[in-house]
Amino acid sequence: MYQKYYSEFLKAPSGAPSAMLHMACHSHHYWPDVTLDAVQQYWRDSAALADDKWGPIFEGKIPAWQNAVARTLNLPDPDRIAIAPNTHELVYRLLSAFDPARPLRILTTDGEFYSFARQLQRLEEEPNVEVTRIAKEPYASLAERFEQELQRGDFQLAYASMVFFDSGVVFPQLLDIAARKPKQTEFVIDGYHGFFARPIDLGAVADEVFFTAGSYKYLGAGEGLCFMSIPANCTLRPRNTGWFAELEELENRADRVGFADNWLRFAGATMDYSPLYKGLAVFELFEREGITVESIHNHVLAAQRRFLHTMDAADHPLLNRERLIHFDLEQGHGHFFTFDCGTASAAEQLQRELRSRGVLSDRRQQLLRLGFALYHSADESYQRVFD
Ligand SMILES: Cc1ncc(COP(=O)(O)O)c(C=O)c1O
């Protein structure tokens, strides 16, 4: 019933409805049709207004986007939502606020996405940076082990995923842990695999933590627009700072670089705002049609139950409960399933077989990931995954 919103992406190159079942949606989510007009509108506004487009973008479009994100996550202050083309830029800007002449101790997990993991590895080569990585498994004790270290160590920064990118497992009790963080520790939640997939209420921690995500995945608005909500009364002064940060009345202009008391503290520089138009078009579509994160999540939960039902009857050598990485499928899982195929070649072979049966998946070494989306039909049995 939701497929009508995605007719362009659900077309084969010939224009006929695609025969493929897209199960790589956790990687690249399809874009609703409304995004096509949104991109063209960006072009038309640029042609009509040229340099004068920046006023409507900064005074109208960006606040509208911030309001929509704030409503989605129950964030109290939309003006504290910084935007940039990717999360790396935002997180690196945050990292740049720490004094390179002083020790920087970072607590994280061994399950973070490459964007942060690689950056951290590089920073670790510096003498002042020390990283503690908590093993994500076993998931049953992750919350306890992570919090113990957080409270025991003297960390300047803690960073953890809300939903792990390689498995879809939800970090148990992460928001409660963040709420109890030591005052001196900045806490970042990488919410990319949670945002617009699972209902999230950040109300209780929004004034204390950073939260990052973007529009490429579950919002379905494409690459190029990510955000980071920043805590209340943030006084960090990023060394990596762009000229957009000057767009506001600045504090202490006289003797040093000033920073605004809002998202512009973490602003960069010129970027393409067509993803902003696309994102707003998707938010407007969903609002108009009464589609909420809850309804998306319920659609996906029902799809996952149908998939598991079919899987349990199929007796597949690789796609089965033993190889499915999980902790709490009903309460705490993202919108994709990951199967550990043992070796990269077994996963590659399975991915090829799935493609030949019209199923698109994605793979990271020996891990094969199968995702679920609003644009999967409500009567899809997923039988062709196992045939
Ligand atoms: C958990 C997680 N964080 C962040 C990202 C995106 O990182 P970036 O915006 O820096 O490319 C992804 C993308 O797949 C992800 O899975």
The ligand as an SDF file (V2000), in Angstrom:
LIG
                    3D

 16 16  0  0  0  0  0  0  0  0999 V2000
   26.1490    3.7170   11.9780 C   0  0  0  0  0  0  0  0  0  0  0  0
   26.4860    4.6660   10.8550 C   0  0  0  0  0  0  0  0  0  0  0  0
   26.9270    5.9050   11.1470 N   0  0  0  0  0  0  0  0  0  0  0  0
   27.2350    6.7870   10.1740 C   0  0  0  0  0  0  0  0  0  0  0  0
   27.1120    6.4420    8.8440 C   0  0  0  0  0  0  0  0  0  0  0  0
   27.4380    7.4500    7.7780 C   0  0  0  0  0  0  0  0  0  0  0  0
   28.6370    8.1060    7.9920 O   0  0  0  0  0  0  0  0  0  0  0  0
   29.0370    9.3820    7.1300 P   0  0  0  0  0  0  0  0  0  0  0  0
   27.8500   10.3130    7.1440 O   0  0  0  0  0  0  0  0  0  0  0  0
   30.1960    9.9640    7.8570 O   0  0  0  0  0  0  0  0  0  0  0  0
   29.3730    8.9190    5.7550 O   0  0  0  0  0  0  0  0  0  0  0  0
   26.6540    5.1880    8.4890 C   0  0  0  0  0  0  0  0  0  0  0  0
   26.5210    4.8400    7.0580 C   0  0  0  0  0  0  0  0  0  0  0  0
   26.3390    3.7790    6.6280 O   0  0  0  0  0  0  0  0  0  0  0  0
   26.3560    4.2670    9.5290 C   0  0  0  0  0  0  0  0  0  0  0  0
   25.9470    3.0260    9.2270 O   0  0  0  0  0  0  0  0  0  0  0  0
  1  2  1  0
  2  3  1  0
  2 15  2  0
  3  4  2  0
  4  5  1  0
  5  6  1  0
  5 12  2  0
  6  7  1  0
  7  8  1  0
  8  9  2  0
  8 10  1  0
  8 11  1  0
 12 13  1  0
 12 15  1  0
 13 14  2  0
 15 16  1  0
M  END
$$$$
